[in-house]
Amino acid sequence: MKVWLFNLFPWASFGDDEIPYPFPGSLYGRQDGKRLYDGCLALDRRADELGFDGICMGEHHYATNSTLPSPNLIAAALATQTQNARLVLLGNCLPLHNPVRLAEE
């Protein structure tokens, strides 16, 4: 059996009833964002240590259930911090990117 982690990088600083959509940048806190990303990257590293077969991530913008606007960048960072787990990008939002640059990445 294969075991994969799908880490959405969820924003946890607000209760569900307090979060507007799209999530306005004025509510973003730098320290909260740092804690979120540090914690999610630590979770991904731990999944690799525990022998998970892969770590999945997808691109999301202005949402609270996933705060991962650049899965390519996170995958690059995780590639330097993990040994065995496969890193899976579950799609980039093509209309938001230059197609040539995205292909190069």
C-alpha positions as CSV (number, residue, x, y, z in Angstrom):
1,M,0.0,0.0,0.0
2,K,1.2,3.5,-0.8
3,V,0.8,6.4,1.6
4,W,0.8,10.0,0.5
5,L,0.4,13.3,2.3
6,F,-1.6,16.1,0.7
7,N,-0.6,19.2,2.5
8,L,-2.8,22.1,1.7
9,F,-1.0,24.6,3.9
10,P,-4.3,25.6,5.6
11,W,-4.6,29.0,7.2
12,A,-5.5,28.4,10.8
13,S,-5.4,31.8,12.4
14,F,-9.1,32.5,12.0
15,G,-12.3,30.7,12.8
16,D,-14.3,29.5,9.8
17,D,-17.0,32.2,10.2
18,E,-14.4,35.0,10.3
19,I,-12.7,34.4,7.0
20,P,-13.8,36.3,4.0
21,Y,-13.2,35.0,0.5
22,P,-11.2,36.0,-1.4
23,F,-8.8,36.3,1.5
24,P,-7.7,39.9,1.6
25,G,-4.0,40.7,1.9
26,S,-4.7,43.1,4.8
27,L,-5.5,40.1,7.1
28,Y,-2.2,38.4,6.4
29,G,0.2,38.5,9.3
30,R,3.8,38.0,8.6
31,Q,4.5,36.1,11.8
32,D,1.4,34.0,11.3
33,G,2.5,33.2,7.8
34,K,6.0,32.3,8.9
35,R,4.6,29.9,11.6
36,L,2.3,28.4,9.0
37,Y,5.0,27.7,6.4
38,D,7.5,26.6,9.0
39,G,5.0,24.2,10.5
40,C,3.8,22.8,7.1
41,L,7.4,22.3,5.9
42,A,8.2,20.5,9.2
43,L,5.1,18.3,8.6
44,D,6.3,17.5,5.1
45,R,9.8,16.6,6.4
46,R,8.4,14.4,9.1
47,A,6.2,12.6,6.5
48,D,9.4,11.8,4.6
49,E,11.2,10.6,7.8
50,L,8.2,8.3,8.6
51,G,8.4,6.7,5.1
52,F,5.5,8.3,3.3
53,D,5.7,7.5,-0.4
54,G,5.0,11.1,-1.5
55,I,4.0,14.6,-0.6
56,C,1.4,16.3,-2.8
57,M,0.7,20.0,-3.2
58,G,-1.4,22.2,-5.4
59,E,-1.6,25.8,-6.3
60,H,-4.2,28.0,-4.6
61,H,-4.6,31.8,-4.3
62,Y,-6.6,33.9,-1.9
63,A,-8.1,31.0,-0.1
64,T,-8.0,29.9,3.5
65,N,-8.1,26.2,3.1
66,S,-4.9,26.4,1.1
67,T,-2.3,29.1,1.1
68,L,0.1,27.7,-1.4
69,P,0.4,30.1,-4.4
70,S,3.6,28.6,-5.6
71,P,3.9,24.8,-5.3
72,N,6.9,24.9,-7.6
73,L,8.9,26.9,-5.1
74,I,7.8,24.8,-2.1
75,A,8.7,21.6,-4.1
76,A,12.2,23.1,-4.7
77,A,12.6,23.8,-1.0
78,L,11.4,20.4,0.0
79,A,13.7,18.7,-2.5
80,T,16.6,20.0,-0.4
81,Q,15.1,18.8,2.8
82,T,13.7,15.4,2.0
83,Q,15.3,12.1,1.0
84,N,12.8,9.5,-0.2
85,A,9.3,10.9,-0.6
86,R,8.2,11.8,-4.1
87,L,7.1,15.4,-4.6
88,V,3.9,15.8,-6.5
89,L,2.6,19.0,-8.0
90,L,-1.1,18.7,-8.5
91,G,-1.4,21.4,-11.1
92,N,-0.5,25.0,-11.7
93,C,-3.2,27.5,-12.6
94,L,-2.2,27.9,-16.2
95,P,-4.0,31.2,-16.9
96,L,-2.1,32.9,-14.1
97,H,1.4,32.1,-15.5
98,N,3.5,32.8,-18.5
99,P,3.4,29.4,-20.2
100,V,7.0,29.4,-21.3
101,R,8.3,30.2,-17.9
102,L,6.0,27.6,-16.3
103,A,7.3,25.0,-18.7
104,E,10.9,25.9,-17.8
105,E,10.2,25.6,-14.1
